[in-house]
């Protein structure tokens, strides 16, 4: 027996027969773990863990754990996880943005866990989780979560090819493995997004009489790399470089505000080149801009060997932007002096800081994933990359939920539900006699949908950001005598990174100024919906459609009927 189910426009049917479900369970049992196993034959534990009691030598003058010391520990543990997977020496390529939620103090215990989430062709992502515990309270608090990228250190000029991560046992491991490819995409698009936004800004008026010149905060410091500063294969330890960068940035920030602010977040550390024992490292830090409650400090690292030092030919090996805040005290409102620029380079840094601030705010809003947040978020160039990431990540998380209950299973279509407080998730599974690529092509173009789906009156493309992100305006007929509805959806599509990965078509509601509410239509929203398409062979695939409904959307689920689901199958059969 089969239901008919009325789904909002972001929904599509999907099937799975009894034998296919058994095959899927068998495949899941054989699927491999996530973060990284050492040996294919006898997998070793994937996590690498460090526990440290915070001593006075690890802390600053206020008794708080030094951010530089924490960065050294994080880089150490991540490197060990990378080398366990690669079976060779590895070096840090970058560390993603970090948001510090807590600060450790002397006497507390810091715990750092890391493991390889995914290995690409020549690089791998390592996940890092840092927590702190007060042994007297027995309460563990999250300090930060970070992601580093490592590459194997080659013996010659050729890049090292890495084996894939296997034996993904837990749902969390499989989730992080899937999201790693999206985070990699974010890294690749980060500079492009910044450059695009910077073009929108022009010279801003500034009042040099009432502001402090950023040149006043400039700091330059030099370090000679000695053997204790190098890792076990001769390169300057990445964590040590990050610690020196943090020190220079703190001095620059302190010069401006006349006290010692706290490091709250770091924009990506990007290692542009190697350094080794004997190099002279010059750290150049300066305040780029100030905001209501934060300061951005830029740090540039230049390296010289002995010959380069004499010839004054530096190598630019690292850059990062560190965000500082003042600790709030009762009755004290943090306020930073306004800054101004006096040079052309100072103007560039001043405007660039505003753009990065805008990107950080958009990223924080989009990636917070709080249920109380609005279903629809504004769409523009500053948040396009993060909306795409969040769109795909939300669908991956939703489809990966456990404890789905079978609601209706027939020969061709299976419907499952997952209920939480004020939340109903529906998943439809279907086997389609078509190649996965063909199914993906049809589902990823919503303008084709009205040709075969009676729940679509029309669908227009509003804006195409790139080949993978498109905004659509969809109009739908009334359901059960209700009012006609319309939706504005961001569609994010992804092709598999490797064999076994699904094709992804993710949808979420967005707000676009060029598409105001339409008279006669009720503007509706959906937070998460979409399709995962798994190849079963040359001419068959399994499509899983998942949709998340809040209480206000549950009425869109209508009485049982199977016509819409079989229309979907027929659309593939004759397309």
Residue, then its C-alpha position, 0 to 999 in steps of 0.5 A: x500500500x502506498x501513500x500519496x503525499x503532497x509536498x511543498x515545491x522543494x520536495x520530490x519523491x524517491x524510492x526504495x524496494x525491500x531488496x534494495x533496502x537490504x542492499x543498502x543496509x549491507x553497504x552501510x555495514x561495510x562502509x568505512x570510518x571517517x576521520x582517518x585510519x592508519x592501516x587498511x588491514x588493522x585500522x588503528x584508533x582514528x582520534x589523536x588526543x592531547x591532555x595538558x594541565x595549564x601551567x603558569x608557563x603556558x599562561x599570560x600575565x592575567x593567568x589565561x592560557x596564551x592563545x599562542x600556546x594553544x595554537x602550537x598545541x592545536x597544530x601539533x595534534x593536527x600534524x600527528x593525526x595527518x601523519x598517522x593517516x599519510x604514513x609520512x611527514x606532513x606540513x601545515x598548508x592552512x588553518x581555517x577561521x577559528x572562533x574562541x568560545x572559552x578561555x582556559x586558566x592556570x590549573x584547568x585541563x585542556x583536551x585537544x582531539x583531532x582526526x583526518x576527516x577526508x583525504x583529497x588527491x594531495x591534501x587532507x582536512x584534519x578536524x580539531x576539537x578543543x575543550x577545557x575542564x575545571x577538575x573541581x567542577x567536573x564541567x567540560x566546556x568547548x573552547x573551539x573547533x577548527x579545521x586544518x589542511x595538511x599535505x605530505x612532505x615529498x622526498x622529491x619535486x613530485x606531490x604526494x598522492x594520499x590514500x582515501x579515508x576509509x572505515x567510516x563507522x559512525x554517522x558523525x564521521x560520515x557527516x564530517x567526511x561529506x562536509x569536508x568537500x564543502x569546506x574545501x570549496x569555501x577555502x577555494x572561493x574565499x579570496x574570490x569572494x573577498x575580491x568581488x566585495x572589495x570592488x563595491x567599496x570606494x574611498x571613505x571619508x575619514x577625519x585624521x584630527x579625531x582618529x589615531x593613525x594606524x601607523x602608530x600601531x605598527x609592530x615589527x619583530x624578528x625571530x631566528x629559527x633555532x632547532x627547538x622551533x623546528x618540527x621533527x622533519x626540519x621545517x619551522x613548526x607551523x604552530x610556533x609561527x602562529x604563536x609568534x604571529x599572535x604575539x606581534x598582533x597582541x602588541x599592535x592591538x595593545x598599543x591602540x587601546x592601552x591595555x591587553x585585549x583578548x583574542x576572540x577569532x582568527x581569519x584563516x592562517x595560510x602558509x604560502x611557503x616553507x621555512x627552516x632552521x636558520x631562517x630569520x622570520x620578520x613579523x609585521x603587525x598593524x591595526x587595520x580598522x576598529x569597530x564597535x567592540x572589536x579590532x582587526x590586526x593584520x600580520x604578515x610573515x617574511x622569511x630570509x635565509x642568510x643570503x636573502x637577508x644580506x640581499x634584502x629579498x624576503x619570502x612572504x610565507x604567511x598572513x592572517x587577520x586576528x580579531x581582538x575584543x576587550x573583556x567586559x567589566x561591570x559598568x564598563x562599556x568597551x570602546x576603541x579609539x577610531x583609526x584613520x589611514x595616512x597612506x595608500x596601503x593604509x587605505x587598502x587595509x582599512x577598506x579590506x577590514x570592513x569587507x572582512x567584517x561584513x563577510x564574518x557577520x554574514x558567515x556567523x548569521x548563516x552558519x549559526x544553524x539556530x532553530x530560532x533563526x528565520x527560515x529565509x535569509x537575505x541573498x547577496x554576493x557577500x554571503x553567497x559562498x556561505x549560503x551554498x555551504x550551509x545549504x548543502x551541509x543542512x541537507x547532509x545533516x538532515x538526511x543523515x539523521x537516525x531513527x527514521x520510521x517507515x510510514x509507507x513502503x511499496x514496490x517502488x516508493x518508500x516514505x519515512x518520517x522523523x519527528x522532533x519537537x516542533x519539527x517533522x522531517x519527511x524522506x521519500x526514497x525511490x529507485x529510478x531507471x536512469x543514470x544518476x547523472x541524468x536524474x541529477x541534471x533534471x532535478x537540478x534545473x527547476x525550470x523543467x519542473x512545471x513540465x511534469x510536476x502538477x504542484x508547480x505553476x511556474x518557475x523562473x530563474x532569478x539570479x545565477x551566481x555561478x554554475x552551482x548556485x541559482x536562485x529561483x522564484x516558484x509559484x504553486x497552486x492552492x492545496x486543500x482549498x488554501x491560498x496559492x503559494x510562492x517560494x524563493x529558493x536557492x538551489x545548490x548542486x554538487x557533483x560527487x568528489x569521488x566514487x560512492x559520493x552522491x549527487x546533491x541538490x539542496x534547496x532553502x528559502x532566501x530573500x531577494x530584493x528583486x522578488x517582492x511578495x506577489x499579490x494573490x500568493x502567500x509567500x512561503x518558506x522552507x529551511x531545508x529540502x533537497x535530493x541525494x542521488x546515488x548511482x546503482x549502475x549505468x542505468x539506475x540510481x536511488x534518489x532520496x528526497x528529504x524535507x524539513x517541516x516546522x509546525x507552521x508547514x505541517x499542513x502542507x502534507x495532504x491525504x494519501x495519494x501516489x500519483x505525484x510520486x509516480x509522475x516523478x518516476x515517469x518523468x525520468x523514464x521518458x525524459 
